[in-house]
């Protein structure tokens, strides 16, 4: 059975159709790239999967059960976690307290010594070992992203949605980010990532889904999709296809 299934999902904002009749499936353990030019509907699709936006029509199922009628907190409790294009930290709290907030509101909340031990492990996993007492407001951009990822992992998700998590990183940070996501993939988490960094897509994704003007344009093995003339045309125009 597929872990995630989108069936003819559409999202309209008044007269604008942001996502149009989108269908695809993810199998447990896959790392799949969700690609497309700016404005193609990728983030809107993630927002519907995670419950931040209701679908206009169609349905989304996780483990065979419809989730597209649920709010984001109930979808999170069923095993979906995500990061955002713009990191949403709690800057007045420490790094550890930011992660504690995720532990406190997950389906099986953790507090006290168990939470402290979990925070230490999560921060170590994302490259922030021993930094739980630092103020979140003092973190660098890459470390804010690491902290946000630790918060997402605190919910122990089946499905992790990464919205341009690697954007804006320098080459050294990008390599570290790719290595981190590789370790997550090897742990068995299913990952759907929106990304424009093609080196990362090639390194991480065995399969890619490409959107254009709200619709699915291509779906298949990464190398084949990135060589598809219709995909090149969508990104670069007719002169490059």
Buried (B, 14 or more C-beta within 10 A) or exposed (E): EBBBBBBEBBBBEEEEBBBBBBEBBBEBEBBBBBBBBEEBBBBBBBBBBBBBBEBBEBBBBBBEEEBBEBEBEEBBBBBBBBBBEEBEBBEEBBBBBBBBBBBEEBEEEBEEEEBBEBBBEBBEBBBBEEBBEBEBEEBEEBBBBBBBBBBBBBBBBBBBBBBBBBBEBEEEBBBBBBEBBEEBBEEEBBBBBBBBBEEBBBBBBEBBBBBBBBBBBBBEEBEEBBEBEEBBBBBEEEEEE
